[in-house]
C-alpha cells in the first residue's frame, strides 16, 4: 500500500473537480491502489486491507483555498491570500500531498509561508528521477524567489526550507538531499508514512526467527545522516509511520527502526489518540529528531498520515517561523 496509494497523494488537482467528484475519485483510486512501486523497479507487494471499520477515519471536504498560484518548471507555487509579505519567507515543498490539502492548511496555519505542491504520480521512482539533476531543485528555488518578489512587491528571499512528503514522495526528498549543496540548504524534512528501502537479499528475503531482513544502506544513508544532524539540533526531521507491511520491500516501520538503530535511540511506548483518530503506539524525541509510530495496516490507516498534514504543520509552525 504505502507507496502505492500514492496516486491518492496528488496527481489530481482539486481545483478542476467538484467536491463530490474529488471524493468519488479518491474512493475509486483507493480500491485499486495497492500496487507498490519501489525506487529501482516496480515490485508487487503483499496485499493489505482496503477497508477498515474498527474506528472512523474522518476526512474533510475538499476546500479551495484563497491565494495566488504560479506554475513552476516543476510544481506549482501557492501563496496564501492572507500572505503578509516579508523580506524572508519560509518555504514548504509538498511531495505527493493532494493540492487542496496543502493549500488549505498552509493558508490556515502558516499564511506567511509559501508552498510548492509537487504531485507527479504513482511510485517513488518518478519523484527520484524528477530531481536527480541538481539543477532542477536550484531552478525551483530561483523561480520561487522571483515569483515572491513580484507578489510581495519587493526583494524577497526564501528562508527555511521544509521538504514534506507523503508516501512515495520521499523519492524526491532523497534525490534532493543526495546533492551536497541542497543538503546544506534544506533545514527540515517531514516523512509522513513514506520511507522505504530494498532488502539486501531481494524481494522475498528469509526471516529466520521472525527477524527483519537487512536493508540496503545506500537507500537510507542520506536519511540516517539527516537524522543524526536533527538529533544534534542542526536540522529538523519528523518521521511518522503506520504498520503497513509490504513484504517485498522494507516497510516504514522497518526503515524507522533502521534510523533508530543508527542513532542508538529506542522507542518510548505510548497509547494515545493522535490526529484524525489515529492511535499512536510509540514516540521518540531527541533534540529536533522526532519519530511517531501509529497503529494500522490498512489503506485508510496509511491515508490518515496525509490527512493529518494540518496536525504536522501546526506542530512545526513555530519552528518554521523562528528566525535562527
URJOWO-V118439 format. One record per backbone hydrogen bond with DSSP energy under -0.5 kcal/mol. CO is the residue of the C=O (numbers start at 1). NH is the residue of the N-H. Records with the same first field share a line. If there is no record, write none. Layout:
# URJOWO-V118439
CO=NH ; NH
This chain:
# URJOWO-V118439
1=4 ; 5
2=5
3=6 ; 123
4=7
5=8
6=9 ; 10
7=10 ; 11
11=13
12=14 ; 99
13=16
14=17
18=22
19=23
20=24
21=25
22=26
23=27
24=28
25=29
26=30
27=31
28=32
29=32
30=33
34=36
37=124
41=43
49=299
61=63
63=65
66=81
68=79
70=77
75=72
76=117
77=70
78=115
79=68
80=83
87=157
89=159
90=114
91=162
92=94 ; 116
93=95 ; 164
94=96 ; 118
95=166
98=102
99=103
100=104
101=105
102=106
103=107
104=108
105=109 ; 110
106=110
110=113
113=80
114=92
115=78
116=94
117=76
118=96 ; 120
123=127
124=128
125=129
126=130
127=131
128=131
129=132
132=134
133=136 ; 137
134=138
135=139
136=140
137=141
138=142
139=143
140=144
141=145
142=146
143=147
144=148
145=149
146=150
147=151
148=152
149=153 ; 154
157=89
160=91
161=163 ; 187 ; 188
162=93 ; 164
163=165 ; 190
164=95
165=192
166=169
167=170
168=171
169=172 ; 173
170=174
171=175
172=176
173=177
174=178
176=179
178=180
179=182 ; 183
180=184
181=185
182=186
187=236
188=163
189=238
190=165 ; 192
191=193 ; 240
192=167
197=250
198=216
199=202
202=205
207=210
208=211
214=200
215=217
216=219 ; 220
217=220 ; 221
220=224
221=225
222=226
223=227
224=228
225=229
226=230
227=231
228=232
229=234 ; 235
230=233 ; 288
236=189
237=290
238=191
239=292
240=193
241=294
244=246
246=46 ; 248
249=247
251=255
252=256
253=257
254=258
255=259
256=260
257=261
258=262
259=263
260=264 ; 265
267=269
268=283
272=280
274=277
275=278
278=274 ; 280
279=295
280=272
281=270
282=293
283=268
284=291
286=289
288=237 ; 290
289=286
290=239
291=284
292=241
293=281 ; 282
296=243
298=302
299=303
300=304
301=305
302=305
303=306 ; 307
304=308
306=309
307=310
308=311 ; 312
309=313
310=314
311=315
312=316
313=317
316=320
317=321
318=322
322=324
